[in-house]
Amino acid sequence: MKYLLKFKFEALKVTKSGSIKGSNGDAECEIETHFNLEELQNKKEDLMQLAKYSLMSNNKMKHWNISKIEIENLSFI
């Protein structure tokens, strides 16, 4: 089954001058799994890890550290 995971995130990075820069935003990723929707919704920690991996796979996030992820919605595709 395919799902769309929507989430909010906050990220931090240390700049060359040594200061800390923050950013936040909305993102989404597709998930394909054998779990049904109810089972998947009960796996909050796993969903947050998937969201983090999805963000970190983006080259624009290469030097950022994810400080917070908040799951917004999980739905069938």
ZAKEVEX-179384 format. One record per residue: y, x, z of N, C-alpha, C, O in turn; residue in three letters; residue number from 1. Coordinates in steps of 0.02 Angstrom, whole numbers, m for minus. Example, Ala and Ser with C-alpha at 12.3 -4.5 7.8 and 13.67 -1.06 7.14 Angstrom:
nnorth m284&neast 660&nup 390&canorth m225&caeast 615&caup 390&cnorth m165&ceast 660&cup 390&onorth m166&oeast 712&oup 423&r ALA&k 1
nnorth m112&neast 642&nup 354&canorth m53&caeast 684&caup 357&cnorth 2&ceast 645&cup 394&onorth 57&oeast 670&oup 402&r SER&k 2
//
This chain:
nnorth m59&neast 42&nup 0&canorth 0&caeast 0&caup 0&cnorth 62&ceast 44&cup 0&onorth 63&oeast 98&oup 30&r MET&k 1
nnorth 114&neast 21&nup m33&canorth 176&caeast 58&caup m37&cnorth 230&ceast 23&cup 3&onorth 236&oeast m38&oup 2&r LYS&k 2
nnorth 269&neast 64&nup 39&canorth 322&caeast 39&caup 82&cnorth 386&ceast 77&cup 69&onorth 385&oeast 134&oup 44&r TYR&k 3
nnorth 442&neast 46&nup 86&canorth 507&caeast 79&caup 83&cnorth 533&ceast 83&cup 155&onorth 541&oeast 33&oup 189&r LEU&k 4
nnorth 546&neast 144&nup 177&canorth 570&caeast 158&caup 244&cnorth 644&ceast 174&cup 239&onorth 664&oeast 222&oup 207&r LEU&k 5
nnorth 686&neast 134&nup 272&canorth 758&caeast 146&caup 274&cnorth 776&ceast 168&cup 344&onorth 752&oeast 141&oup 393&r LYS&k 6
nnorth 820&neast 219&nup 347&canorth 838&caeast 247&caup 412&cnorth 908&ceast 277&cup 412&onorth 936&oeast 293&oup 359&r PHE&k 7
nnorth 935&neast 286&nup 472&canorth 999&caeast 320&caup 482&cnorth 983&ceast 387&cup 514&onorth 932&oeast 395&oup 548&r LYS&k 8
nnorth 1026&neast 436&nup 502&canorth 1014&caeast 502&caup 531&cnorth 1079&ceast 536&cup 550&onorth 1133&oeast 521&oup 524&r PHE&k 9
nnorth 1073&neast 583&nup 597&canorth 1128&caeast 627&caup 616&cnorth 1101&ceast 698&cup 608&onorth 1044&oeast 713&oup 626&r GLU&k 10
nnorth 1143&neast 743&nup 581&canorth 1122&caeast 811&caup 570&cnorth 1178&ceast 860&cup 592&onorth 1237&oeast 843&oup 590&r ALA&k 11
nnorth 1157&neast 919&nup 612&canorth 1203&caeast 971&caup 634&cnorth 1187&ceast 1037&cup 600&onorth 1129&oeast 1050&oup 582&r LEU&k 12
nnorth 1238&neast 1078&nup 591&canorth 1226&caeast 1146&caup 568&cnorth 1281&ceast 1191&cup 595&onorth 1337&oeast 1169&oup 609&r LYS&k 13
nnorth 1264&neast 1254&nup 602&canorth 1312&caeast 1304&caup 625&cnorth 1343&ceast 1335&cup 562&onorth 1308&oeast 1358&oup 517&r VAL&k 14
nnorth 1410&neast 1335&nup 560&canorth 1445&caeast 1363&caup 503&cnorth 1449&ceast 1439&cup 508&onorth 1431&oeast 1468&oup 559&r THR&k 15
nnorth 1472&neast 1471&nup 455&canorth 1479&caeast 1544&caup 455&cnorth 1527&ceast 1568&cup 509&onorth 1519&oeast 1623&oup 534&r LYS&k 16
nnorth 1576&neast 1527&nup 526&canorth 1624&caeast 1546&caup 578&cnorth 1597&ceast 1536&cup 648&onorth 1629&oeast 1554&oup 698&r SER&k 17
nnorth 1537&neast 1506&nup 653&canorth 1506&caeast 1495&caup 718&cnorth 1518&ceast 1427&cup 748&onorth 1492&oeast 1412&oup 802&r GLY&k 18
nnorth 1558&neast 1386&nup 715&canorth 1569&caeast 1318&caup 741&cnorth 1512&ceast 1272&cup 720&onorth 1472&oeast 1289&oup 675&r SER&k 19
nnorth 1508&neast 1215&nup 751&canorth 1455&caeast 1167&caup 736&cnorth 1484&ceast 1110&cup 695&onorth 1535&oeast 1081&oup 713&r ILE&k 20
nnorth 1452&neast 1095&nup 640&canorth 1474&caeast 1042&caup 595&cnorth 1422&ceast 986&cup 599&onorth 1362&oeast 998&oup 599&r LYS&k 21
nnorth 1446&neast 924&nup 602&canorth 1401&caeast 867&caup 605&cnorth 1408&ceast 822&cup 545&onorth 1460&oeast 821&oup 512&r GLY&k 22
nnorth 1356&neast 784&nup 532&canorth 1356&caeast 737&caup 476&cnorth 1308&ceast 680&cup 493&onorth 1261&oeast 689&oup 533&r SER&k 23
nnorth 1319&neast 623&nup 463&canorth 1272&caeast 568&caup 472&cnorth 1269&ceast 528&cup 408&onorth 1311&oeast 536&oup 364&r ASN&k 24
nnorth 1219&neast 486&nup 403&canorth 1213&caeast 446&caup 343&cnorth 1152&ceast 400&cup 344&onorth 1116&oeast 396&oup 393&r GLY&k 25
nnorth 1143&neast 366&nup 288&canorth 1087&caeast 321&caup 278&cnorth 1042&ceast 352&cup 225&onorth 1066&oeast 385&oup 179&r ASP&k 26
nnorth 978&neast 342&nup 233&canorth 930&caeast 369&caup 184&cnorth 870&ceast 323&cup 180&onorth 862&oeast 277&oup 220&r ALA&k 27
nnorth 828&neast 337&nup 132&canorth 766&caeast 299&caup 124&cnorth 713&ceast 342&cup 91&onorth 729&oeast 390&oup 56&r GLU&k 28
nnorth 651&neast 324&nup 103&canorth 595&caeast 359&caup 70&cnorth 538&ceast 310&cup 60&onorth 532&oeast 259&oup 95&r CYS&k 29
nnorth 497&neast 325&nup 11&canorth 439&caeast 284&caup m3&cnorth 378&ceast 313&cup 32&onorth 370&oeast 374&oup 37&r GLU&k 30
nnorth 336&neast 269&nup 57&canorth 275&caeast 288&caup 92&cnorth 217&ceast 252&cup 59&onorth 221&oeast 193&oup 44&r ILE&k 31
nnorth 163&neast 288&nup 48&canorth 101&caeast 257&caup 24&cnorth 47&ceast 271&cup 75&onorth 33&oeast 329&oup 91&r GLU&k 32
nnorth 15&neast 219&nup 101&canorth m35&caeast 226&caup 154&cnorth m85&ceast 169&cup 152&onorth m75&oeast 119&oup 118&r THR&k 33
nnorth m139&neast 178&nup 189&canorth m189&caeast 124&caup 194&cnorth m174&ceast 77&cup 252&onorth m206&oeast 25&oup 259&r HIS&k 34
nnorth m125&neast 94&nup 295&canorth m107&caeast 50&caup 352&cnorth m72&ceast m12&cup 327&onorth m34&oeast m10&oup 279&r PHE&k 35
nnorth m84&neast m69&nup 362&canorth m46&caeast m129&caup 345&cnorth 22&ceast m124&cup 379&onorth 34&oeast m79&oup 419&r ASN&k 36
nnorth 67&neast m170&nup 364&canorth 136&caeast m167&caup 388&cnorth 140&ceast m167&cup 464&onorth 177&oeast m129&oup 494&r LEU&k 37
nnorth 101&neast m210&nup 496&canorth 103&caeast m215&caup 570&cnorth 80&ceast m149&cup 602&onorth 110&oeast m126&oup 650&r GLU&k 38
nnorth 26&neast m121&nup 577&canorth 2&caeast m57&caup 604&cnorth 54&ceast m2&cup 595&onorth 66&oeast 38&oup 641&r GLU&k 39
nnorth 85&neast 0&nup 537&canorth 134&caeast 51&caup 522&cnorth 197&ceast 43&cup 565&onorth 226&oeast 93&oup 587&r LEU&k 40
nnorth 217&neast m18&nup 578&canorth 276&caeast m30&caup 620&cnorth 265&ceast m6&cup 692&onorth 313&oeast 10&oup 727&r GLN&k 41
nnorth 202&neast m3&nup 714&canorth 187&caeast 21&caup 781&cnorth 182&ceast 97&cup 785&onorth 169&oeast 124&oup 839&r ASN&k 42
nnorth 192&neast 131&nup 731&canorth 188&caeast 204&caup 729&cnorth 258&ceast 233&cup 723&onorth 273&oeast 270&oup 675&r LYS&k 43
nnorth 302&neast 217&nup 771&canorth 372&caeast 237&caup 768&cnorth 381&ceast 313&cup 764&onorth 421&oeast 337&oup 723&r LYS&k 44
nnorth 345&neast 351&nup 805&canorth 351&caeast 424&caup 804&cnorth 331&ceast 452&cup 736&onorth 363&oeast 498&oup 710&r GLU&k 45
nnorth 277&neast 426&nup 708&canorth 255&caeast 449&caup 642&cnorth 306&ceast 432&cup 588&onorth 318&oeast 473&oup 544&r ASP&k 46
nnorth 336&neast 373&nup 592&canorth 387&caeast 354&caup 543&cnorth 448&ceast 400&cup 549&onorth 477&oeast 419&oup 498&r LEU&k 47
nnorth 467&neast 417&nup 610&canorth 525&caeast 462&caup 619&cnorth 509&ceast 531&cup 591&onorth 553&oeast 563&oup 563&r MET&k 48
nnorth 448&neast 555&nup 599&canorth 428&caeast 620&caup 571&cnorth 429&ceast 617&cup 495&onorth 451&oeast 665&oup 462&r GLN&k 49
nnorth 405&neast 562&nup 466&canorth 407&caeast 555&caup 393&cnorth 479&ceast 555&cup 367&onorth 494&oeast 585&oup 316&r LEU&k 50
nnorth 522&neast 520&nup 404&canorth 593&caeast 518&caup 385&cnorth 623&ceast 588&cup 388&onorth 659&oeast 609&oup 343&r ALA&k 51
nnorth 607&neast 625&nup 441&canorth 633&caeast 693&caup 448&cnorth 608&ceast 738&cup 391&onorth 647&oeast 776&oup 362&r LYS&k 52
nnorth 544&neast 735&nup 376&canorth 515&caeast 775&caup 321&cnorth 548&ceast 757&cup 254&onorth 560&oeast 800&oup 212&r TYR&k 53
nnorth 561&neast 692&nup 245&canorth 593&caeast 670&caup 184&cnorth 663&ceast 701&cup 178&onorth 681&oeast 725&oup 124&r SER&k 54
nnorth 701&neast 702&nup 232&canorth 768&caeast 732&caup 231&cnorth 764&ceast 807&cup 218&onorth 802&oeast 835&oup 178&r LEU&k 55
nnorth 718&neast 840&nup 253&canorth 714&caeast 912&caup 248&cnorth 689&ceast 936&cup 180&onorth 697&oeast 994&oup 163&r MET&k 56
nnorth 657&neast 892&nup 142&canorth 635&caeast 911&caup 75&cnorth 693&ceast 911&cup 25&onorth 685&oeast 935&oup m31&r SER&k 57
nnorth 750&neast 885&nup 45&canorth 809&caeast 884&caup 3&cnorth 845&ceast 951&cup 10&onorth 862&oeast 971&oup 66&r ASN&k 58
nnorth 857&neast 986&nup m45&canorth 890&caeast 1052&caup m42&cnorth 958&ceast 1050&cup m10&onorth 980&oeast 1100&oup 18&r ASN&k 59
nnorth 993&neast 994&nup m13&canorth 1060&caeast 989&caup 18&cnorth 1055&ceast 992&cup 94&onorth 1105&oeast 1007&oup 127&r LYS&k 60
nnorth 997&neast 979&nup 122&canorth 988&caeast 980&caup 194&cnorth 957&ceast 1045&cup 219&onorth 937&oeast 1050&oup 277&r MET&k 61
nnorth 953&neast 1095&nup 176&canorth 917&caeast 1157&caup 190&cnorth 939&ceast 1190&cup 256&onorth 895&oeast 1213&oup 294&r LYS&k 62
nnorth 1002&neast 1194&nup 271&canorth 1026&caeast 1230&caup 330&cnorth 1046&ceast 1183&cup 387&onorth 1079&oeast 1204&oup 435&r HIS&k 63
nnorth 1028&neast 1120&nup 382&canorth 1045&caeast 1071&caup 433&cnorth 986&ceast 1060&cup 480&onorth 929&oeast 1068&oup 461&r TRP&k 64
nnorth 1002&neast 1041&nup 542&canorth 951&caeast 1021&caup 591&cnorth 960&ceast 947&cup 604&onorth 1016&oeast 925&oup 619&r ASN&k 65
nnorth 907&neast 910&nup 600&canorth 911&caeast 838&caup 612&cnorth 912&ceast 826&cup 687&onorth 866&oeast 846&oup 722&r ILE&k 66
nnorth 964&neast 794&nup 711&canorth 970&caeast 782&caup 783&cnorth 949&ceast 712&cup 804&onorth 930&oeast 701&oup 862&r SER&k 67
nnorth 952&neast 665&nup 757&canorth 934&caeast 596&caup 774&cnorth 912&ceast 558&cup 712&onorth 941&oeast 566&oup 658&r LYS&k 68
nnorth 861&neast 517&nup 720&canorth 838&caeast 472&caup 667&cnorth 828&ceast 404&cup 697&onorth 796&oeast 397&oup 750&r ILE&k 69
nnorth 854&neast 353&nup 665&canorth 846&caeast 284&caup 687&cnorth 818&ceast 243&cup 630&onorth 850&oeast 235&oup 578&r GLU&k 70
nnorth 759&neast 216&nup 639&canorth 727&caeast 175&caup 588&cnorth 763&ceast 108&cup 583&onorth 772&oeast 73&oup 633&r ILE&k 71
nnorth 784&neast 91&nup 522&canorth 819&caeast 29&caup 510&cnorth 774&ceast m27&cup 485&onorth 778&oeast m83&oup 508&r GLU&k 72
nnorth 731&neast m10&nup 436&canorth 690&caeast m62&caup 405&cnorth 629&ceast m30&cup 372&onorth 631&oeast 26&oup 347&r ASN&k 73
nnorth 575&neast m68&nup 372&canorth 514&caeast m49&caup 337&cnorth 490&ceast m110&cup 299&onorth 479&oeast m163&oup 329&r LEU&k 74
nnorth 482&neast m103&nup 234&canorth 463&caeast m161&caup 194&cnorth 416&ceast m141&cup 137&onorth 413&oeast m83&oup 118&r SER&k 75
nnorth 379&neast m190&nup 111&canorth 335&caeast m179&caup 54&cnorth 377&ceast m165&cup m8&onorth 433&oeast m188&oup m15&r PHE&k 76
nnorth 349&neast m125&nup m52&canorth 381&caeast m114&caup m118&cnorth 344&ceast m156&cup m169&onorth 361&oeast m156&oup m228&r ILE&k 77
//
